[in-house]
Amino acid sequence: MTDPGDTADLHGTTAAADPPDRSGYTEAEWRARIDLAALYRAIHLYDMSDLVNGAIGARVPDQPDQYLTHPYGMFWEEATASSFITITAEGTPVHDDRRWTNDGAVNLCRWIFGARPDIDFFIHGHEVPVTAVGSLECGLLWVNQPAVYLGHMLGYLDYRFEETGQFGSLFSSLAERHNLLISRNHGHYAFGRTAGEAFFRSFFLRQACEIQIRAMATGSDLHLISDAEAEQFQEQMYASPHYNYDGATEWPGLIRKLDRECPGYDR
């Protein structure tokens, strides 16, 4: 017999459960929840989600050792500010919340935010072009502009399904040194100080990988940017006063787009 207190049905999907009341959150946490819900829905809007798989997380601003993650079984377009579960650095719920969290999302919150006190948002996705590039020995090449302005922050991680403590230590050490990670044969991780920065890095990593895969599919020789040129271009890009490479330019437009096409995330 199923315990009446259980909130997962026999198939393991998330049952309807009342989330904690908004009055239990500080203003800073509620703002972070709105940004996180917007990030989930933006990932959906640009076809970067993977059914209920992957993860997006946020740090609670005024409680830096508490993190926000999704109830497992939620589709990204369903995300709202009140739908997230607050967990501790040990991975346990802060509130009396029995909704299902998967260990992948919880571990990522612990490993990423624990290793990077400067980071408040992350995205973990499995987009096809990124996974394809991660399955190539060459990895991401200097084939296009987004590869240039992201390549210097990119690291690589061998895929493991069993997330042991040893794997967590390796992941955290890589996360300390890189703002983007490609997991070989698996997907990617993008870290950001803001929701907009995490989205910017994830979106343009997918674009860089898709361009590379399409170019390689022609069978013609690739015209590569040299290492010296890539380094020079990176310095020019980040020194330029005419553009932001942290999502600050795009995020307000994404919010307007969500308000038009996928409203309700701020509930």
NUNU-681928 format. One line per field, with one value per residue (C-alpha): x negated, y negated, z; residue in three letters. Coordinates in steps of 0.02 Angstrom, whole numbers. Example, Ala and Ser with C-alpha at 12.3 -4.5 7.8 and 13.67 -1.06 7.14 Angstrom:
% NUNU-681928
px <- (-615  -684);
py <- (225  53);
pz <- (390  357);
r <- (ALA  SER);
***
This chain:
% NUNU-681928
px <- (0  -63  -96  31  -113  -205  -203  -273  -156  -201  -286  -399  -324  -298  -124  -36  -91  -69  -238  -292  -196  -280  -278  -415  -541  -643  -629  -802  -756  -592  -686  -808  -662  -585  -750  -772  -596  -628  -790  -700  -568  -696  -789  -623  -579  -741  -720  -867  -777  -774  -603  -628  -816  -958  -956  -960  -1000  -1019  -1096  -986  -1067  -1050  -1080  -1234  -1236  -1058  -1014  -860  -822  -671  -555  -598  -465  -433  -446  -545  -397  -302  -428  -364  -448  -353  -389  -571  -638  -763  -902  -1050  -1233  -1208  -1066  -920  -760  -749  -560  -446  -446  -425  -430  -553  -726  -847  -1024  -1099  -1022  -1058  -1240  -1268  -1203  -1322  -1474  -1455  -1400  -1516  -1666  -1616  -1557  -1556  -1426  -1239  -1164  -1206  -1133  -1161  -1094  -1110  -1089  -1125  -1261  -1354  -1348  -1407  -1558  -1593  -1598  -1739  -1920  -1954  -1819  -1771  -1877  -1912  -1784  -1671  -1648  -1552  -1687  -1815  -1728  -1686  -1833  -1950  -1828  -1794  -1853  -1816  -1755  -1746  -1569  -1525  -1352  -1390  -1426  -1545  -1633  -1790  -1694  -1620  -1794  -1854  -1700  -1723  -1907  -1862  -1719  -1841  -1942  -1809  -1643  -1594  -1619  -1583  -1551  -1617  -1478  -1350  -1315  -1375  -1376  -1369  -1400  -1352  -1348  -1174  -1037  -1074  -1258  -1225  -1099  -1217  -1355  -1240  -1153  -1311  -1400  -1260  -1276  -1464  -1446  -1305  -1406  -1555  -1452  -1369  -1536  -1615  -1466  -1509  -1668  -1769  -1925  -1888  -1956  -2015  -2056  -2233  -2269  -2359  -2213  -2086  -2182  -2193  -2008  -1961  -2057  -1974  -1800  -1809  -1891  -1760  -1638  -1510  -1453  -1424  -1476  -1381  -1200  -1163  -1107  -998  -915  -789  -735  -716  -604  -496  -486  -435  -302  -230  -249  -267  -196  -164  -342  -338  -197);
py <- (0  -173  -288  -432  -551  -499  -625  -509  -386  -206  -262  -382  -540  -694  -705  -869  -945  -1117  -1206  -1305  -1466  -1622  -1702  -1580  -1660  -1817  -1946  -1898  -1714  -1755  -1862  -1719  -1600  -1713  -1721  -1533  -1499  -1620  -1526  -1358  -1427  -1515  -1350  -1271  -1415  -1392  -1203  -1166  -1053  -862  -810  -801  -773  -895  -1022  -1208  -1274  -1436  -1490  -1577  -1752  -1786  -1604  -1557  -1377  -1347  -1305  -1294  -1144  -1074  -933  -786  -756  -941  -998  -1158  -1256  -1216  -1304  -1440  -1537  -1438  -1266  -1246  -1150  -1235  -1116  -1131  -1106  -926  -902  -895  -999  -1155  -1153  -1005  -962  -781  -808  -703  -773  -670  -646  -720  -892  -890  -837  -972  -1105  -1043  -1023  -1183  -1306  -1228  -1252  -1422  -1552  -1679  -1581  -1592  -1496  -1343  -1249  -1066  -1011  -875  -972  -863  -972  -995  -809  -774  -888  -811  -641  -697  -682  -856  -938  -1117  -1194  -1376  -1367  -1515  -1672  -1598  -1464  -1603  -1701  -1545  -1430  -1502  -1461  -1282  -1123  -938  -801  -615  -548  -438  -376  -328  -493  -437  -549  -537  -598  -740  -796  -793  -889  -1022  -1045  -1072  -1188  -1296  -1328  -1338  -1425  -1296  -1108  -982  -810  -687  -584  -667  -855  -1017  -1129  -1319  -1427  -1609  -1748  -1787  -1689  -1790  -1746  -1559  -1566  -1664  -1536  -1387  -1460  -1509  -1347  -1256  -1375  -1352  -1163  -1160  -1264  -1148  -989  -1060  -1114  -944  -856  -931  -829  -979  -1042  -1161  -1337  -1358  -1516  -1501  -1493  -1660  -1742  -1666  -1737  -1908  -1909  -1859  -2006  -2125  -2055  -2069  -2241  -2311  -2438  -2398  -2226  -2122  -1940  -1905  -1901  -2075  -2137  -1986  -1949  -2094  -2044  -1863  -1919  -2019  -1868  -1756  -1881  -1872  -1688  -1590  -1695  -1639  -1597  -1728  -1643);
pz <- (0  -44  102  93  126  -31  -173  -307  -395  -440  -601  -508  -582  -477  -405  -381  -217  -146  -149  4  25  -46  125  177  58  73  -65  -128  -143  -231  -358  -388  -410  -543  -637  -624  -689  -833  -871  -877  -994  -1106  -1126  -1178  -1294  -1392  -1403  -1288  -1164  -1152  -1086  -895  -906  -878  -739  -705  -533  -435  -272  -142  -136  49  98  -7  59  -1  -181  -291  -400  -491  -441  -554  -686  -719  -899  -922  -991  -830  -718  -603  -464  -332  -407  -351  -203  -87  -34  83  39  99  -26  95  76  182  192  228  43  -11  -198  -296  -334  -437  -376  -535  -506  -320  -345  -475  -355  -220  -333  -436  -303  -175  -290  -361  -234  -377  -477  -444  -592  -695  -843  -882  -1051  -1182  -1345  -1497  -1578  -1413  -1377  -1554  -1535  -1365  -1449  -1565  -1509  -1580  -1474  -1515  -1651  -1699  -1840  -1801  -1696  -1548  -1532  -1517  -1380  -1280  -1315  -1185  -1044  -1101  -1017  -1047  -931  -968  -948  -800  -758  -579  -490  -354  -231  -338  -489  -387  -334  -515  -572  -438  -481  -664  -618  -520  -680  -817  -848  -979  -975  -1112  -1043  -1173  -1253  -1140  -1140  -1064  -910  -916  -763  -738  -612  -677  -765  -923  -920  -901  -1044  -1156  -1134  -1159  -1312  -1404  -1361  -1450  -1597  -1607  -1603  -1731  -1855  -1832  -1858  -2014  -2086  -2050  -2129  -2299  -2303  -2359  -2271  -2127  -2135  -1956  -1862  -1794  -1608  -1615  -1707  -1586  -1438  -1522  -1565  -1386  -1316  -1438  -1403  -1214  -1221  -1339  -1264  -1399  -1341  -1184  -1174  -1014  -1073  -1004  -1175  -1216  -1048  -1046  -1222  -1167  -1024  -1146  -1261  -1116  -1061  -1238  -1278  -1115  -972  -794  -743  -605  -508);
r <- (MET  THR  ASP  PRO  GLY  ASP  THR  ALA  ASP  LEU  HIS  GLY  THR  THR  ALA  ALA  ALA  ASP  PRO  PRO  ASP  ARG  SER  GLY  TYR  THR  GLU  ALA  GLU  TRP  ARG  ALA  ARG  ILE  ASP  LEU  ALA  ALA  LEU  TYR  ARG  ALA  ILE  HIS  LEU  TYR  ASP  MET  SER  ASP  LEU  VAL  ASN  GLY  ALA  ILE  GLY  ALA  ARG  VAL  PRO  ASP  GLN  PRO  ASP  GLN  TYR  LEU  THR  HIS  PRO  TYR  GLY  MET  PHE  TRP  GLU  GLU  ALA  THR  ALA  SER  SER  PHE  ILE  THR  ILE  THR  ALA  GLU  GLY  THR  PRO  VAL  HIS  ASP  ASP  ARG  ARG  TRP  THR  ASN  ASP  GLY  ALA  VAL  ASN  LEU  CYS  ARG  TRP  ILE  PHE  GLY  ALA  ARG  PRO  ASP  ILE  ASP  PHE  PHE  ILE  HIS  GLY  HIS  GLU  VAL  PRO  VAL  THR  ALA  VAL  GLY  SER  LEU  GLU  CYS  GLY  LEU  LEU  TRP  VAL  ASN  GLN  PRO  ALA  VAL  TYR  LEU  GLY  HIS  MET  LEU  GLY  TYR  LEU  ASP  TYR  ARG  PHE  GLU  GLU  THR  GLY  GLN  PHE  GLY  SER  LEU  PHE  SER  SER  LEU  ALA  GLU  ARG  HIS  ASN  LEU  LEU  ILE  SER  ARG  ASN  HIS  GLY  HIS  TYR  ALA  PHE  GLY  ARG  THR  ALA  GLY  GLU  ALA  PHE  PHE  ARG  SER  PHE  PHE  LEU  ARG  GLN  ALA  CYS  GLU  ILE  GLN  ILE  ARG  ALA  MET  ALA  THR  GLY  SER  ASP  LEU  HIS  LEU  ILE  SER  ASP  ALA  GLU  ALA  GLU  GLN  PHE  GLN  GLU  GLN  MET  TYR  ALA  SER  PRO  HIS  TYR  ASN  TYR  ASP  GLY  ALA  THR  GLU  TRP  PRO  GLY  LEU  ILE  ARG  LYS  LEU  ASP  ARG  GLU  CYS  PRO  GLY  TYR  ASP  ARG);
***
